[in-house]
Amino acid sequence: MSPTVLSVGLEEGPAGILERNARTFPAKAAIIHPDGHQAGGAVRYGELTYGELQDRVERLAAGFHRAGITRGTRTILMTPPGPDLFAIAFALFRIGAIPVVVDPGMGVKRMLHCYRTVGAEAFIGPPIAHVVRVLGRRTFRGVRTRITLGRRWFWGGETLERLGDGPRAEDLPRPSGDDLLMIAFTTGSTGPAKGVKYTQRMTAPMVRQMLALHDRDRDAVSLVTLPVYGILDLLCGSTLVLAPLSPAKVANARPELLTEALTRFKVTSMIASPALLRVLGRYLTQHRTTLPELRFVASGGAPVPPDVVDTVRGVLSEKAELHVTYGATEALPISSIESAEVLLETAALSASGAGTCVGRPLEGVTARIIQVSDAPLARWDPELAVPEGEVGEIVLAGESVSPGYYADPVADAQHKIREETGDGTTRLWHRTGDLGYLDASGRLWFCGRRTQRVRTADGDLYTVQCEGVFNAHPAVRRTALVGVGEPAAQRPVVCVETEPGAGDVEWRQLVSELRHLAAGQPVTQGLGEFLRHPAFPVDIRHNAKIGREQLARWATRRLASGGAAATRRVRALRAIPLLGWAYVAAGPALPADQPVLRALWWVDVFLSVVVHAAQIPRALPRGRAAGYSGAATVGLTMLYGATWWRTLPPATAPVRHESPGAS
């Protein structure tokens, strides 16, 4: 690895590290980004060097300072992925302002709740974002500085273009290590989104861990599918290529465009969710395409299925590494395991109910396992620790672990434990809310979320442990263990999403085989209730974490309404709109001298077209929660109307704690 990259002043904040990189290799490409389309639909790309990026950062920092954004100013950043996003972020880091980052894919209501809790003082975003701000006056009443990316309309304030064209100011004060760097909200995929505090001092260990994990050198080129990793790439001195996709819809990415970017720019590393790797790996396999330049791939966001690991491993060169990583918004990254160890050892253990191995904690991260408890734990007690191999809650400590949540003492009390060390200092432990254990070789195994464990009269069942047994069946895409009823007396139910093409006969045979699998493993003995689900609700950011709370409500309704009998009733009801569409299609053949038939045809057109179309706004959030794309939801709603979308789980989930999963 290049010594230049390893000595870029890792004890500085991110703005200082970027500045040193720009001085060291000013002509090197920093950001390669989609910039429209060429004739024929090919993606056109633009490029920004480190020197150009640093110049823009300094000009924007000076402009922001003149506009009233200074050290400690909480600044909402609603910028789409692109060069402006990184230039603005580093300019805010430079002056010690605090970017507030919220995933727009979580929906407007949740997003506004996040901004309301922060009490932001400045707002940077495109015109459509400012329209949201103007309409949400109560949420943004503390905003006094408004900056528009693009054309400014009636709301006043500055434009980014004008601020970026202004003079540099070399004498701007720099933030200290204890200053807040950023407030990044968790996605809220399994509960309320929380504002995670990052300090300037956390930058150094995060960069060190990235360098060690990725084995980077000066020539590294990284494909970025999540913007936060782009910031780390720039700190590592890499060239980052922004992937041609929407970060909120990675499962809908076009694999041919990703493949073109990977080959065109000779990408050497990428980080992606399991959902994206599944799509990309399948495409590369079908088209017999290899990626000889790609030498490092990391996946996270949720447990990565062994079949996805196997598929992606098959399209990489022998020298390339494929890592399954584990992390959280509050601690990034935590641990990692290479694909060879997964395929040769841990995948088989997962199929027998061991959980999912997420590797060994990285240097600088300490992991412990404590007794499972839903109560806050203010102080560390040695009796909290459980023996090696026993499942408990994973807790973490280290320089890269967030010190807490912004303006949320309840979340701090629930997730932080203070330990008085022997040298008079205090060590802070973060409770991940994840259940797992450490094995004899120091590997960390993930067994599920604490809040999602199924609490039966005979004891607790851990979701990922049990699901691994059933997920090993080739006809199963994924499963989800949920509990129906009150805690400590819950009825365990396994929801099953099958591979395409399985009919009723195949489903009945599959249930018999799944029961046989359950009887063969200690962790699943006694599980015998299986419900088939069309498409699991998943998280927004990674399209991989399963919404088990929503599935639990769906299973409760299914069991209460009779299960298979309810399915038959649904099918009978769906035959009605299908008959209606058949009558619409028969319209041209209706006799012209039958006014009653013609009148009925117009009524049918109104019901099938207008009434069904009017239901689309109500159907979209339910479809999205159940894992359907917008186009699929529109199509199925137009075809079946309420007989389809009303059978889906509700779009909202009960209030629970955020699942960090794997990052």
N, C-alpha and C positions, 0 to 999 in steps of 0.2 A: 504494500500500500504506500502511496506517495507520502513522504514525511511532511510535505507542504500542507496537505489536507489535515493531518493529525495535529498540526501545531498552529491552528487558526485562532488561538486565543479563547479556549473553551471556558475560561472563567469569566468572560465578558457576557453581556446580554446579547440577544439575537441581532440587534442593530450593529453592535460592534463586530460580531463575527462576520456578518454580511459585508461590512465595510472592509474588513481585512481580506476577505475573498476577492472583492472587487479590485483591491490594490494588487493582489498577487496575480490574478489572471483576468484583467479587464476585458479582453477580447473574446473570452470563452462564452459560449451560448449558455445563458442561465435558464431562460424559459422559451420553449417552443410550444406554440399554442394554435388551436384551430382559429382560422380567420376567414370564414366564409367557405363557399364551394366553387369549384371550377366547373367548366363545361363537362357534362357527363355525370355530375354528382360527386366527383372526387373532392375530398376535403383539402382546402387550401390552408397552409400554415404560415404563421409569422414567427419572428425570432427577436429576442431581446438579450443582449449580452450582459455580463455582470457589471461592466462599466456603465452601460446605459441604464440598467436597473438602479444602481447606486446613485447616479445623478438624479434620476426621477425621485428616488426616496428622499434625498436631501432637499430637493425643491419643494416636494409636497410637505415635508416636515416643517420647513420654514413657512409655507403657505398656511398650513393648519395652525401653526403657532400664532400667526398674525390674525387668523380668523377667530381665535379664542379657544382653540383646543390645545391645552397645555398638560403639564404633568398631572396625572390623576383624573383627567376628564374621562368619564365613562361614555364611550362612543359606540353607538349602534352601527354595525358594519353589515349592510345588506347588498353585497356586491357579488355578481355572478362570477364563477371561476374564470380567470383570465389574468393577464399581466397586471391590470389595475388592482385586482384583489391583493396580490403580493406586494405591490409597491405601496399601497395604502397601509397594509398591515405593518410593514417594516417602518414606514414613516411614523406611524403611531407608536411603535416600539421605540423609535429613536427619540421621541420627545417625552416618553413616559406616560402617554395617554393609554387608556385601557380599552381595547376593542371588546365589544360584546358580540359574541358569535352564537347565532341560533340557526339550526338546520331548518330551512324554509319548508322542507318536506313534511314537517310535523303538523302542518295545517295552520291557518291564520289564527284560530282561537287560542291554541296552545302557544303559538309564537308571541302573540300579544301579551299573554300572561307572563311569559319570560321577561319581556321588555318592561312590563309594569313592575315586576319585583326588583329590577335593577335600578330604576329611576335614572335613566340615561340623560346626559346633558348635551350630547351632540349626536347628529344623525347623518350618515353618509350612505347614499344609495341612488339607484336609477329613478327616473320619473315615476314609474309604477309603484315603487316603494314609498315615495313621498306622498302619493295619493293615499296609500294605506295610512301613513302617518297623519295626514290632514283629517281623514275620516275617523281616526282613533285619537281624538284630541285628549281624552282623559288619560290614555296610556302614555302619551308622549308630552304631557304638559310641562315636564322639566327640561325639554330640549330647547336650547337657546342658540345653538349653532347648526345650520342646515347647509349641507353640501350635496350638490346634485351631480351625478355622473351622466353627462349628456345635456340635453336641452332643459333649462329651468323654466318652469311655467309660472304660475301666479303666487307661489309660496315664498318667494324671496330667497335670500341667502346667497352663497357663493356656488360656483361651478368648479368641478375638479380640473377642467381644462385651464381655467384662469389661474387657479392656485398652482398648478403644475408648471405653468409658463413663467412663474415669478422667479426672483433671485434666490440663490442659496444663502443660508445663514450658518456659518461654520461655528459660531459661538453659542449655539443652543445648549442648554444644560442637559446632562445625561442622567438617566434614572439610576438608582442604586439597586443592589441585588435583592433587597427585601421588598422593593416596590412590586405592585401587581403588574403582571405582564398582560394578562388577558382573562376574561371571564367567558368560558365556553360551556354552553348548556348541553346536558345530556339530551338524548333524543326524546325521552319520555315514552319509549316504546312499550314499557310495562308499568308506567306510573307517572307521577309528576316530574317534569323536567327540572333539573337542579343546576344552578350556576356554579361550575367548578372554578376555583381560583388557581391560576397559574402565576407563579412569581418569576421575576427575571432570573433568579438564582437556579430555577429548575431547568433552564435551557441547557447548561453544560452537561449534566448527567444524561439527559435525553439524547443529546448529540453523540456522546461517548457510546451509549448503548446502541444507537443506530449504526455507528461506524463498526462496532465490534460484531453486531449481529449480521450486517450485510457484507462485511469484508470488502468495503468500498475502496476504490482507488480514484485517482484524479480524473480518469476518463469515464467514470460511471455516467450512464444515461438512464434515467428512471421514468417509467410511465406512471403518471399520477392519476388515480381514480378518486381520491379523497383529498381536498385542498390542504388539510392539516399536515399531511405527509409532504406536500410540496414545500412547506415552510422548512421542515427538517431537511429536505433534499438541498435546499439553498444553503442551509447552514453547514451541510456536509461538503459543499463545493461541487455538487453534481449538476448535470444538465437535466432539467425536468421537462418532460413532454406531457402536456395536459391531454388526457384521453378524450376522444370525441364521443362523450356521453353526458347524460345528466346524472350528477352525483346522487340525486334522490330517486333515480330509477335505473339502478345499475343492472337489474335483471332484464331490462328491456334494451340493453346496449346491442348495437349491431356488431357482431363478431368480425365481419369482414373489414369494417373500418378500424377496429382495434388491431387486427392482424396487419393491416397496411401500415399503421403507425409503428407497430413493433418492428417490422422489417425495414421500413423506410429510414428510420432514425437509428437503427441498430441498437435498440434498447437492451440494456444489460440487467435491469432489475425492475420489478413491479410489485406493488402491494394491492390486493384485491379481495373482495368478499367471496365466500364460497359460491354464492349465486352467480357472480360474474365469471368466476373460474369454471363453473359447470358449463355455462354457455360457450365460453371461449374454448375450453378443452374439447367439447363435443364438436365444435366447428373445425378445429385444427385436425382432429382425428378423421372426420368425414372427408376432409379435403386433402388429407395426407400431407399436411404442411408442418414443417419443423421450424424451430426458432433457434438457430445455432448461436446467435449472439447473446441470447438471454441466459444469464448464468445464476440469477437469484430471483426466486418468486416467494412471496410471503402471503399467507391468507389468514384472515381472522374475521371477527364480527359475530361469530357463532361457532359451535363445534363443526369442524369440517368433515363431511362424510368420507370414509376411506375410498369409496368409488371415485369421488372427485379427485382425491389425492392421486389415485392410480391413473386416472385419465390424463391429468396434467403432467404427471411424471413421464408418461409415455410420449409426449410431444417435445420434451426437453432433451438437451444433449446429456451425455453421460456425466459430464463434469458439472452440470448445473445443479443447484440446490433448491429444493422446495421445502419451505418451512411453514409449519402451522404455528401461529403465534397467538398469544393470549395477553389481553390487556384491558384497560378500562379508560374512560375519559379521565378518571381520577388518578390513574397510574399507567403511563404509556412509555414503553412496553413493559410486560412483566416476565414472560417466559417464552420459550420457543422449542420446537422439536422438528428434526429433519424428517423428510418423507420416508427415507430408508428404514428408520426406526419404527415409523408408523406401520408401514406395509409388512415388515418382517416380524414385528412383535406386538405392538400395542393394539393394532386393529383387531387381531384375534382375541385379545383380552377384552376389548370393548364389546365384542359380540357375545361374550360370556357374562357380561354385566359388571365389568370393572369401571365403567365410566369412560371419559375421553381424556387421554393423556395429552397435556399441553406443554410438556417438556420441563426443563429445569429453569428455575429463576435466573434471570440475567445478573451479571455482576452489578452490585450496587443495590439490588432488590433483595430483601429478606422476607420470606414467607413463613407463616406459622398457621397451624390449624387449631381452632378453639371450639369449645362446646357449642352446639346449636342452641341459640336463644333469640327470641324476638324482642327482648328487652334491651334498652340502652346499657352500655357498659362503660362507665366513666373512667375507671382506673384498671390498669392491668393487674391481674392476680395470677400467679403461677399455676393455680389450680384450673384456670381456664383452658390450658393446653390439653389436647387429647393424645393418646399414644399413637405411634407410627402406624399408618395403615387404616386408622379409624376415620370415618367421615365426620367432618365438622365444617365450620365456616372458615373460609380462607381470609386471613388478614395479612396486610403488607406494611412494610416500612422501608424508607429509602429516600434519597435526595430527589428522585423524580416523582415522588408521591405528593399529590396536592395537599396543602395544609388544611383545606376546608372548603365550605360552600359560601357563596356570597349572600350575606343578609339572610341566612337560613339556619338559625341556632337549633331548630328541631332536627334538621338533617345532620348537622354536626354532631349532635348528641347521639343520634342513631348510628352514625358511621365512624366515629373516631373514638379511640381508646388511648389514654395517656399512661405512659410507663415511666416511673422515676428510675433512672439508671444509677449505677454505683458511683459514677463520677460527678453526680450532682446535676446532670442535664436531664431533659425530658425527651423521651422518644415518642413519636406519634404513630400509632397504628391505624391503618385504614381498613374498616370492615367492608369487604367487597359485596357481601350479600350472596356470594357464590358458595356452594358446598363442594367439598372435595377432600383430598387427603394427599399426603406425601408418602411415596413408597420407599423401600429400603435403599434405592439408588439415588434418592433425592429428587425424583420426578414428581411433578404436580399433576394430579388427576382431577378433572372437573366432573361433578356429578349432578349439577342442576342448581337452580336458584333456591335460596332459603324460603322465599315467600311462595314458591311454586311446588314445594314438596307436598305429597299427598299424605294426609294424616289420618290413617285408618285406626280402627279399634285395636289392631294387632301391632301397631307401630308405624313409623314413617317410611314412605317409599320415595326414592330420589329419581327425578324425571329422567335425566340423561343416562343414569345407570340402567334403568329398565328399558328405555327406548333403544339402547344399543343392541339389545338382544333381538328385537323385532326388526330393526333397520337392516340387519344382516340378511334378511330374506330378499332374494332378487326381485320379487314382485312388489316390494314396498319401496316407495320413494322416501318417506319419512313417517314417523309416528310421534304422538304427543300423549303422555300420560297426564290425566287430569283427575281431580277429585270432585265428586258430586255429593253435596250435603255439608253438614257442619264439621269443622275441624275436630279431630280425634274420633270421629265416627264417619269419615268419608268413604264413599263407594268408589274404588278405583276403576277408571274407564280409560281404555287406550283408543285414541282417535287415530285413524289410519288414512294416509294419502297414498294411493297406489300409483304404480307406473301406468302410463297410458295403455288403453286397450283391454283392460280387465272388465269383463261383464259380470252379470249376477252369478253365473255358474262359477266363474273363476273366483269371485269374492267369497262365496260360501266355502270353496276348497281352501282359500287362503286363510280364512278364520280358523279352520280346523288345524292347519299347519302352524299358525301362530300360537294356538293353544298348546300344541305339542312343544314348540320352542319354549314357551313360558314354563311348562312343567319341568323342563330340563335344566333350569338355572335357579339357584337359591333366591336371587333377588326378585325373580318374577313369578315364583310359585304362588298360585292362587289367583293370578290375573287371567281372566277369561272373558271379559266383556270388551268387545271391539266394535267401534262405530266407524263407518266409512265417511270421509269428508272430501268434498270436491277439490278444495284448494285452501291450505292453511293460511290464516292471517299471519303476516310477517312484519318485521320492523321496517322503518322507513329508510334508514341510512344504508343498511347492509342487505336488506331483503332476505334475511336468513334467520334471525331470531324469531321463534314461533310465539304467537300470541296465545299462550295457554289459558290466560284468564278468559279470553273471548271464547275459546274452544270449550272451556268448562261450562260456560253459560249455554252454549249451543248443545252440548251433551246433556245438560239438565233438561232442556226443552225436548230433546229427542226422546229421552227415556220417559219423560212425563207424558208424551203424546203417543207412545206405543212403538217407537223404533221403526221396524220394518213395515208395520201397518201404516205408519205415518208416511213413509216413503211411497207406498202404493197410492195413498190419497193425493200426495203431491203430484205424482205422475198423471193421475186421472185429471187433476185440475189443469195441468199444463197442456193436456190434450185440447182444452177449450180454445186457448189462443191459437194453437196450431190449426184447428179447424177454421178459426176466423181468418187466418192468413190464406188458407186454401180457398175460402170463399172469395177473398179479395182477388186472388189470382185467377179465379174462374169468371171474373166480371166481364171480360170481353165476349165470353161465350153465352152470357145470359140472354134470353129472348128479349127483344126490344119491346114487345107488346105485353110485357108483364111488369107493370109499374110497382107492384108490391115487392117483387124480387129485386128490382132496381133500387127501391127505397131502402130495403134491408142491406143491400150492398153498400150504399152510402153510409148507413149507420155503422156497418162493419168497418169501413175505411176509417171513420172517425175514431172508433174504439181502438182499432189496431195501430193506427198511425199517431193520431193526436194525443189520445189518452196515454198510450205507452210512452210517447216522447215526453209528455209532461211529468212522468215519473222518474226520468233520468237524474235530475238533481238530487232526489232522495236516494236513488239507487247507488250513485257514485261513491259516497263515503262507505257504504256497506261493502260494495264490491272491492274497494281499495283495501279495506280492513281484512277481507277474506283472501287477498292475494291476487285478485283479478286486475288486469290492466284496464285503463279507461276505455279503450276501444272494445275490449271483451264485455265490459259491463254495459256499455251502450248497446252493443249488438244483442246480448242476451235479454236485456230489458225490453228492447223493441220486439224481440221474438216472443217472450213469455210474459212480459208485464210483471205485475205484482206477484204472480205465482212463482216467479224466480227470486227476485231480490228480497222479498219478505222472508224467505227461508234462510237468508244469510245471517251470521252473527251481527249484533249491533256494532256501529262504528266506534263507539266509545268504550273505554276500558275502565275498571274500577281503580281507585287510587292505591298504587303499590309503589315499591321502591324500584328505581331504575336498574336494569340488568346490564352490567358492563360487558358480560360475555367476553368475546375475544376481539382484539382490535387489529 
